[in-house]
Amino acid sequence: MAQVLPFTLKRWGGVLAALALLGCAEAPLPGLKPTPRPVMAQPPEPVVPPETTASAADRAYYAQVQQGLLAQGLLRTDGGGPDTPYSDRMLAENFIRVALYDEYDRSNTSTVQRQTSSALRRWQVPVRVGLRFGASVSAQMRMTDTARVGSYLQRLQGLTGHPIRLDDTRPNFWVYIVSEDERQGLGPVLRAAMPGLTANDVSGITAMQRSTYCIIYAQSAGSSGVYTNAFAVIRAEHPDLLRLSCIHEEIAQGLGLPNDSPQARPSIFNDDEEFALLTTQDEMMLRMLYNPALRPGMTEADARPIVETLARRLLGGDS
């Protein structure tokens, strides 16, 4: 709850100040009526429209998905343990595959799932996350999601040493939590936030398939490898753990770990859904990604010897 406090104080600062002054007020003189105290207007709660047929169907579907994954022992939240050992060599190889390869090969007209080599990418400017909700998201769910995202960003900032925070006024990293119907109308917002996207890119979000639980796009400046903005979409219909899993994976990917690898374990950067939340190995990959020894734009050949050295330091030797 500590992470919620700054936002609570910012929102209700006027109320807290008024209460402090009232505690010091003198008693009214005899025969005089006390001046009525002003009543602070409460901000209206957002009106949640009736759930559409499409959204209700998705909510039921993803509830079954989560239940099925949990029944198989997947969506773990323990971060890894004795059953998921990894060495410095494994950490280095997993970092290379996750940070220096792309999961998809995109063109103006198609998106093909194909592993392609790339350059190292990360942020140089502070990451300012703007959290946006569709009208379908209740006030209680907005509070919960905001607290979770805020707490997670603090954790990521501690791991990377890079400024990462919620910023509702000047975001360069948008996170939209929207329903099926709301997501289909995101085209104009997406084009404004991410200049240069192709029609195929926009369609990847507005016509997102059911098999895609959440998605993120991140743009870099030319071939520099320096991220300038990012845009993530998470389905509002997700049940609790699947929703939190999307928050963890998409934001971490948007920091510069864009790929998935079947060899990465324990890790959320793996399509097997074994782990729902950021693992111990994922934390080490984030530390490596923002280490000053690595630079945006590095190729695998340039980065590999540095990555191997960093992995040995983190895990205390070769094995």
URGI-V874487 format. One line per field, one symbol per residue. ss: DSSP state (H for helix, E for strand, L for the rest). psi: psi as a letter, one per 20 degrees, with the letter a starting at -180 (. if undefined). burial: b if it has 9 or more other ideal C-beta (glycine too) atoms within 8 Angstrom, else e. A space follows every 10 residues. Layout:
# URGI-V874487
ss=???
psi=???
burial=???
This chain:
# URGI-V874487
ss=LHHHHHHHHH HHHHHHHHHH HHLLLLLLLL LLLLLLLLLL LLLLLLLLLL LLHHHHHHHH HHHHHHHHHH HLLLLELLLL LLLLLLLHHH HHHHHHHHHL EEEEEELLLL EEEEEEELLL LEELLLEEEE EEELLLLLHH HHHHHHHHHH HHHHHHHHHH LLLEEELLLL LLEEEEEELH HHHHLLHHHH HHHLLLLLHH HHHHHHLLLL LLLEEEEEEE LLLLLEEEEE EEEEELLLLH HHHHHHHHHH HHHLLLLLLL LLLLLLLLLL LLLLELLLLH HHHHHHHHHL LLLLLLLLLH HHHHHHHHHH HHHHHLLLL
psi=ihhhghhghh hkhhgggghg hhhjqqqqqp ippqpppqpp pppqqpporq prgghhghgh ghghgggggh hjjalqjijq bhimqqrhgg ggghgghhhj qqhqoqahiq opopppqarp qrqhrqoopo ppqriiprgg hggggggggg ghhgghhhgh jqpprpoihl qjopopoqrg hhhhjighgg hhhmqiqrhh gghhghkpqh iohrqqppqr ocjhjoqhrq oqpppiiqrg hhghgggggg ghhiijmirq piioppqilp jikgphqprh hhghhhgghj pihqqqiqrg hghghgghgh hgghjkrq.
burial=eebbeebebe eeeeebebee eeeeeeeeee eeeeeeeeee eeeeebeeee ebeebbebbe bbbebbeebb eeebbbeebb eeebebbbbb bbbbbbbbbb bbeebbeeee beeeeeeebb bbbeeebbbb bbbbbbbeee bbbebbbbbb bbbbbbbebb ebebbbbeee bbbbbbbbbb bbbeebeeeb beebeebbeb bbebbbebee eebbbbbbbb eeeebbbebb bbbbbbbbee bbbbbbbbbb bbbbbbbbbb beebbbbbbb eebbbbbbbe bbbbbbbbbb eeebebbbbe eebbebbbbb bbebbeeee
